[in-house]
Amino acid sequence: MQDAYDTHTDFHKELAKGNRWQAGGIERSEIVAAREQFYVAFDLLFSAHLTPLRITFLHDPPSAVDSVIDFLEIDIPVIRCAYEKEWYLTKLKSVSVTPEQRDRLKSTALNLLRNPHYRRERRDWARLVIIIADEKFIEGLRTLSNSPEHFVQQNSRRMLNTILANRRDLDLQNRSGL
């Protein structure tokens, strides 16, 4: 999975050089080679990793949770990966996870929110963390909701509001005398 992420990053670096290609700065073949390398890595990601992971997860979810979290932690901004992440995030709500796995999921959710780029799976993350959120996670969201980056601030507030609307036990500001 990390290889797919790395080749995706390399492809975008070569693509960014494309403006120089028009001015004679780089060869078009370098961009084409980077794109082809990415496609190979992307196909390998699904055929060798994600398809077998889905099969394992469907037959024995608890045994595949760590591998699923590994996939969720690596943020490959490719559309098919977002759909896969949404599927896993929906299914994880009904799977029993260990405290360590909960911590990894919460950390991954906060890292996703720190990213100022759009990710379609954010809504599914919010639905999952309703279940696993704790006071420390809420404080992390409150900190992010004061970020100078508008997109980070906006998405953190959305997730915070989603959690607090469904988990009144975590609303620290409304706890008077409890």
N, C-alpha and C positions, 0 to 999 in steps of 0.2 A: 504494500500500500504506500509505503514511503517512497518507493521507486516511482510509482505513478505520480505522486505529488511532485517529486523532483523533476521528472520529465515534463510535467505540465508547466512548472515554473521556468524550465529551460526554454520550452517552446514560446512562452510569452516574452521572454527576454529577446529571443531571436525575432519575434514578431515586432517588438518595439524597435528593433534595428531596421525594420522595413522602410521607415522614412528615409534612412540613409541609403537604402538600396536604390531608391529612385534617383538619388544624387550620385550614385556610383560608389557608395561607401562599403556595401557588402554584396555578396553574391546571392541571388535569389535561391540558388541551390541550398544554401545554408538554412534558410527558412523552411524550405520544403523538406529537408532532411530532419530538422527539429520536429516538424509536424508529423512526419511519418514515424519517428521514434516515439512521439507521444501516443499516436494511435496504437502502436504495438503494445506499449505499456498499459494503455487503457483497456485494450482487449484482454491482456493478460490479467489485469486486476479483476475483471469480471469472471473470466473463465477459470482462473486458478484460485481465486480467493473468495470473491463475493458470492458466486453461485454455490460453491460447496458450503460456505458459511451459512447461507440461507437454508440449505437443506438440513444442516446440523441443527440450526436454531429451531426449525419447524419440528424436528424429531425429539430434541432434548434441549430446550431453551437454557436451563441453568448451566449446562456445560459450555455453551457458546457465548455467554454474556461478556466474558473478558475480551474475546475476539471482536465482538460487536462494539464494545467500548473503544478498542484499538482503532477500529474503522471510523467511529464517530470523532475521535480525537484528531485524526488527520483530516484537515479541511481541504479537500480537493474541490475547487469551485467549478465542477462540471455538472451539467444538468442531470445526467443519469445518476450520479452519486447523490444528489439532493433527494431524488425520489427514493433511493435505497435508504438513505438516512431517515426520511419521513416514515417509511415502513417500519424500520427497527424501533424508532422512537415511540410509535404507536403500540407496537407489540411489547416493548419493555415495561409498559405500565402494568401489565398483568403478570410479570415475572418477578419472582422473589430475588432480591439482590443483597449481597453482603454489605456491611458498613463501608468496606474499602471500595467496593464498586459504586456505592452511592457517592462517596467522596470524589471519585474519578468523574462520575457523571456531572456532579455539581461544578467541579472545576472546569470541565469541558464546556458546560453551558456558559459560565462566566467568561471563558476565553473567547467563545463565539461572539458574545456581546461586546467584547473589547474591539472586535474587528469592525471597522467602519464601512464595510461593504455589505451589500444585500445578500442574505442567504434565505432561501425559501423555507428552510426547515425550522426557522426560529419559532414559529407558532407551535409546532409539534414539540419543540424543546420546552416551551412554556407549559404545555399540557402535562408533560412528563414531570417537570420539577414541582408541579403542584403536589405530587405524591411524596417526593423525596426532600423537599425544602425543609430547612431548619432555620433557627435564628441567625446563625453565622452566614448562611447563604443570603438571607434577607438583607443583612447588613452589607454584604458584598454588592447586592443589587442597588441598595441605596447609595453606596459610594459611587458606583458606575452611573447612576442617574444624575450625578452632579458633574459628570465629565464635561470638559470644554468641547468635545466633539459632539455635535448635534445629533448625528445618527446613533451614536453609542448611547447618549442620554435618552433619546426617544425610545429606543428598543428596550433599554433597561427598565424604563418606567412602565412600558407595556407589559413586560414579563412580571414586574413587581405587582402591578394592578391585577393581572390575571391570577397570580398566586393568592394575593390577599382577598380577592373576591371569593375565592374558594376555600381558603384556609384562615378563618378568623382567629384561630389559635396562634398564628404567627404575626398578627398585626400588633407590633410592639407599641405603636403610638396610641392605640385605643385600649391598651391594658391599664385601666385605672383601678387600682385596688385589688388586682387579682394575685 
